[in-house]
C-alpha cells in the first residue's frame, strides 16, 4: 500500500518574491515623476532669468523652467535607459 505525503502548509512556505524585479522600475518611475513635478512647480512659481546689456537698454527674460526642463529631460533619458533596460543578466 502506498501513502501520499501532504504538501507543506502555505504559512510555512517562503514568501513570493516576484515583485523584487519590479521595485527598481517603480523607483525609477517615481524619480522621473518627481523630476517633472519639480519642473512644473518651477514653471508655475519660479522666477524668470533676466539678462541685460551693460547700459540696461536691451533686456531679455527666459522662464527658469526652460533650463531646468532641459536637465530634467537629460536625466529622464539616462534614468529610463538604465532602469528600464531588458538584459537577461540583470
FIBATI-898153 format. One record per residue (C-alpha): residue in one letter; residue number from 0; x, y, z. Coordinates in steps of 0.02 Angstrom, whole numbers. Layout:
FIBATI-898153
<gunu resn="A" resi="NUM" east="X" north="Y" up="Z"/>
...
end
This chain:
FIBATI-898153
<gunu resn="X" resi="0" east="0" north="0" up="0"/>
<gunu resn="X" resi="1" east="66" north="171" up="-46"/>
<gunu resn="X" resi="2" east="37" north="329" up="53"/>
<gunu resn="X" resi="3" east="48" north="507" up="-7"/>
<gunu resn="X" resi="4" east="130" north="641" up="96"/>
<gunu resn="X" resi="5" east="41" north="805" up="125"/>
<gunu resn="X" resi="6" east="103" north="963" up="44"/>
<gunu resn="X" resi="7" east="178" north="1092" up="162"/>
<gunu resn="X" resi="8" east="57" north="1219" up="229"/>
<gunu resn="X" resi="9" east="55" north="1390" up="143"/>
<gunu resn="X" resi="10" east="105" north="1475" up="306"/>
<gunu resn="X" resi="11" east="272" north="1385" up="308"/>
<gunu resn="X" resi="12" east="318" north="1419" up="127"/>
<gunu resn="X" resi="13" east="438" north="1558" up="79"/>
<gunu resn="X" resi="14" east="356" north="1723" up="32"/>
<gunu resn="X" resi="15" east="332" north="1759" up="-151"/>
<gunu resn="X" resi="16" east="475" north="1869" up="-210"/>
<gunu resn="X" resi="17" east="405" north="1902" up="-382"/>
<gunu resn="X" resi="18" east="389" north="2089" up="-351"/>
<gunu resn="X" resi="19" east="575" north="2112" up="-320"/>
<gunu resn="X" resi="20" east="624" north="2142" up="-504"/>
<gunu resn="X" resi="21" east="485" north="2271" up="-520"/>
<gunu resn="X" resi="22" east="542" north="2379" up="-373"/>
<gunu resn="X" resi="23" east="684" north="2457" up="-472"/>
<gunu resn="X" resi="24" east="564" north="2507" up="-610"/>
<gunu resn="X" resi="25" east="442" north="2580" up="-483"/>
<gunu resn="X" resi="26" east="581" north="2681" up="-401"/>
<gunu resn="X" resi="27" east="639" north="2746" up="-570"/>
<gunu resn="X" resi="28" east="461" north="2794" up="-618"/>
<gunu resn="X" resi="29" east="439" north="2888" up="-455"/>
<gunu resn="X" resi="30" east="606" north="2978" up="-481"/>
<gunu resn="X" resi="31" east="556" north="3031" up="-656"/>
<gunu resn="X" resi="32" east="387" north="3091" up="-594"/>
<gunu resn="X" resi="33" east="467" north="3193" up="-455"/>
<gunu resn="X" resi="34" east="588" north="3273" up="-578"/>
<gunu resn="X" resi="35" east="447" north="3330" up="-691"/>
<gunu resn="X" resi="36" east="343" north="3386" up="-542"/>
<gunu resn="X" resi="37" east="489" north="3498" up="-493"/>
<gunu resn="X" resi="38" east="490" north="3570" up="-670"/>
<gunu resn="X" resi="39" east="303" north="3602" up="-660"/>
<gunu resn="X" resi="40" east="316" north="3688" up="-491"/>
<gunu resn="X" resi="41" east="461" north="3795" up="-552"/>
<gunu resn="X" resi="42" east="363" north="3843" up="-707"/>
<gunu resn="X" resi="43" east="215" north="3898" up="-601"/>
<gunu resn="X" resi="44" east="303" north="3979" up="-453"/>
<gunu resn="X" resi="45" east="483" north="4007" up="-512"/>
<gunu resn="X" resi="46" east="559" north="4173" up="-565"/>
<gunu resn="X" resi="47" east="620" north="4222" up="-737"/>
<gunu resn="X" resi="48" east="803" north="4232" up="-787"/>
<gunu resn="X" resi="49" east="835" north="4414" up="-832"/>
<gunu resn="X" resi="50" east="982" north="4470" up="-938"/>
<gunu resn="X" resi="51" east="1031" north="4644" up="-994"/>
<gunu resn="X" resi="52" east="1175" north="4729" up="-1079"/>
<gunu resn="X" resi="53" east="1288" north="4849" up="-986"/>
<gunu resn="X" resi="54" east="1180" north="5002" up="-1016"/>
<gunu resn="X" resi="55" east="1020" north="4914" up="-967"/>
<gunu resn="X" resi="56" east="929" north="4964" up="-1125"/>
<gunu resn="X" resi="57" east="917" north="4791" up="-1201"/>
<gunu resn="X" resi="58" east="844" north="4661" up="-1083"/>
<gunu resn="X" resi="59" east="776" north="4487" up="-1107"/>
<gunu resn="X" resi="60" east="684" north="4365" up="-997"/>
<gunu resn="X" resi="61" east="676" north="4175" up="-1001"/>
<gunu resn="X" resi="62" east="571" north="4070" up="-882"/>
<gunu resn="X" resi="63" east="684" north="3974" up="-764"/>
<gunu resn="X" resi="64" east="589" north="3814" up="-804"/>
<gunu resn="X" resi="65" east="670" north="3807" up="-976"/>
<gunu resn="X" resi="66" east="846" north="3758" up="-920"/>
<gunu resn="X" resi="67" east="775" north="3650" up="-781"/>
<gunu resn="X" resi="68" east="668" north="3558" up="-908"/>
<gunu resn="X" resi="69" east="821" north="3530" up="-1016"/>
<gunu resn="X" resi="70" east="915" north="3449" up="-872"/>
<gunu resn="X" resi="71" east="760" north="3351" up="-819"/>
<gunu resn="X" resi="72" east="746" north="3285" up="-997"/>
<gunu resn="X" resi="73" east="927" north="3229" up="-997"/>
<gunu resn="X" resi="74" east="908" north="3148" up="-826"/>
<gunu resn="X" resi="75" east="748" north="3061" up="-880"/>
<gunu resn="X" resi="76" east="834" north="2994" up="-1034"/>
<gunu resn="X" resi="77" east="981" north="2923" up="-937"/>
<gunu resn="X" resi="78" east="875" north="2854" up="-796"/>
<gunu resn="X" resi="79" east="749" north="2771" up="-912"/>
<gunu resn="X" resi="80" east="887" north="2698" up="-1019"/>
<gunu resn="X" resi="81" east="969" north="2608" up="-873"/>
<gunu resn="X" resi="82" east="818" north="2572" up="-762"/>
<gunu resn="X" resi="83" east="703" north="2500" up="-895"/>
<gunu resn="X" resi="84" east="828" north="2401" up="-998"/>
<gunu resn="X" resi="85" east="791" north="2219" up="-1031"/>
<gunu resn="X" resi="86" east="953" north="2123" up="-1001"/>
<gunu resn="X" resi="87" east="948" north="1938" up="-962"/>
<gunu resn="X" resi="88" east="1098" north="1957" up="-845"/>
<gunu resn="X" resi="89" east="1019" north="2093" up="-739"/>
end
